[in-house]
Amino acid sequence: MKYRKPIKSPQKSRRALLFAGLGGIAAHLRASQSAAQDAAKVMPRSYRVAFENDRVRVLEFVGRPGMGICGEGMHSHPPHLTIVMEGWQGTVTTPDGTAAARRTKTGDVFWSEAETHKLENTGSTSSRVMIVELKPARKGSA
């Protein structure tokens, strides 16, 4: 008996393409949503909301050696001010794969525009930072 490949109807081919396209859109939406997830909810053992009102949100992050400095894996931040409570050394990797060594000391303060990165604690001590995120201006406020 000879094997014959079933002939697909044009309707079945269109259906397969439609499902493939919908799967791609769903994967893209999941990736977009994961980048925008609330760090305090995703990593409650590492993040703590120290203060929040309608203008700012202050997050405290504690990371052990081998963990992230301000999150796990490639992740994104809105524009923010970082206050280093316990100095650390680490490696920062950008989405294009560029990696660079980074070292801070207790008391360092720096501003960062919105960014996506991976920042790993390569030192021998825990890192502790406060991240101050500014919220968008309210409508009608000057």
C-alpha positions as CSV (number, residue, x, y, z in Angstrom):
1,M,0.0,0.0,0.0
2,K,1.4,3.3,-1.0
3,Y,1.3,6.4,1.4
4,R,-0.6,9.3,0.0
5,K,-0.3,12.7,1.5
6,P,-3.7,14.2,2.2
7,I,-4.7,17.1,0.1
8,K,-5.5,20.2,2.2
9,S,-8.4,22.3,1.1
10,P,-7.8,26.0,0.7
11,Q,-10.2,26.5,3.7
12,K,-8.0,24.3,6.0
13,S,-4.9,26.1,4.9
14,R,-6.4,29.5,5.7
15,R,-7.5,28.2,9.1
16,A,-4.0,27.0,9.8
17,L,-2.5,30.3,8.8
18,L,-5.1,32.2,11.0
19,F,-4.3,30.0,14.0
20,A,-0.6,30.5,13.5
21,G,-1.0,34.3,13.2
22,L,-3.2,34.4,16.4
23,G,-0.6,32.3,18.2
24,G,2.1,34.8,17.2
25,I,0.0,37.8,18.4
26,A,-0.8,36.1,21.7
27,A,2.9,35.4,22.3
28,H,3.8,39.0,21.5
29,L,1.1,40.2,24.0
30,R,2.3,37.9,26.7
31,A,5.9,39.2,26.2
32,S,4.6,42.9,26.3
33,Q,2.6,42.2,29.5
34,S,5.5,40.4,31.2
35,A,7.8,43.5,30.6
36,A,5.1,45.7,32.2
37,Q,4.4,43.5,35.2
38,D,4.5,45.0,38.7
39,A,7.8,43.9,40.2
40,A,6.4,43.9,43.7
41,K,3.8,41.3,42.7
42,V,6.1,39.2,40.5
43,M,8.9,39.1,43.0
44,P,7.4,39.7,46.5
45,R,10.3,38.1,48.3
46,S,12.8,40.6,46.8
47,Y,10.7,43.7,46.3
48,R,8.8,45.7,48.8
49,V,6.7,48.9,48.2
50,A,8.2,51.2,50.7
51,F,6.0,54.2,49.8
52,E,3.5,55.1,47.2
53,N,1.2,58.0,46.5
54,D,-0.3,59.5,43.3
55,R,3.1,61.0,42.3
56,V,5.8,58.5,43.2
57,R,6.3,54.9,44.1
58,V,9.4,53.8,46.1
59,L,10.5,50.2,45.8
60,E,13.1,48.5,48.0
61,F,14.9,45.6,46.3
62,V,17.2,43.1,48.1
63,G,19.2,40.6,46.0
64,R,21.6,37.9,47.1
65,P,24.8,37.1,45.2
66,G,24.0,35.3,41.9
67,M,20.5,37.0,41.8
68,G,19.6,40.2,40.0
69,I,20.4,43.6,41.4
70,C,17.0,45.1,40.6
71,G,15.0,42.2,39.1
72,E,15.5,38.8,37.5
73,G,16.5,38.2,33.9
74,M,15.9,40.7,31.2
75,H,13.4,43.3,32.6
76,S,12.3,46.9,32.1
77,H,12.0,49.9,34.3
78,P,10.3,53.3,33.8
79,P,12.4,56.4,34.4
80,H,13.7,56.2,37.9
81,L,16.1,57.3,40.6
82,T,18.2,54.6,42.3
83,I,19.6,55.0,45.8
84,V,22.2,52.3,46.7
85,M,21.6,51.2,50.3
86,E,24.2,48.4,50.2
87,G,26.9,48.6,47.5
88,W,27.3,45.8,45.0
89,Q,29.3,44.6,42.0
90,G,27.6,43.1,39.0
91,T,27.3,42.7,35.3
92,V,24.7,44.6,33.3
93,T,23.6,43.2,30.0
94,T,21.5,45.2,27.4
95,P,19.0,43.7,25.0
96,D,21.6,43.6,22.2
97,G,23.7,41.3,24.4
98,T,26.4,43.9,25.3
99,A,27.7,43.1,28.8
100,A,29.7,45.4,31.1
101,A,30.9,45.2,34.7
102,R,29.4,47.7,37.1
103,R,30.2,48.5,40.8
104,T,28.5,50.8,43.2
105,K,29.1,51.8,46.8
106,T,26.7,52.5,49.6
107,G,25.2,56.0,49.2
108,D,25.5,56.2,45.4
109,V,22.5,57.9,43.8
110,F,21.8,57.9,40.1
111,W,19.0,58.7,37.6
112,S,18.1,56.3,34.7
113,E,15.8,56.9,31.8
114,A,13.4,54.1,30.9
115,E,15.5,51.0,30.3
116,T,15.6,47.3,29.7
117,H,18.5,45.3,31.0
118,K,19.6,42.3,33.0
119,L,21.7,43.1,36.0
120,E,23.3,40.2,37.9
121,N,25.0,40.5,41.4
122,T,28.4,38.9,40.8
123,G,29.7,40.0,44.2
124,S,29.9,38.1,47.5
125,T,27.4,40.3,49.4
126,S,23.7,41.1,49.0
127,S,22.6,44.2,47.2
128,R,20.0,46.6,48.5
129,V,18.6,49.5,46.5
130,M,15.7,51.9,46.7
131,I,14.1,52.6,43.3
132,V,12.0,55.8,43.1
133,E,9.6,55.8,40.1
134,L,7.8,59.0,39.1
135,K,4.2,58.5,38.0
136,P,2.8,60.3,35.0
137,A,1.4,63.8,35.7
138,R,-2.3,64.0,36.5
139,K,-4.6,65.7,34.0
140,G,-5.2,69.3,35.0
141,S,-2.1,69.6,37.2
142,A,0.4,72.3,36.4
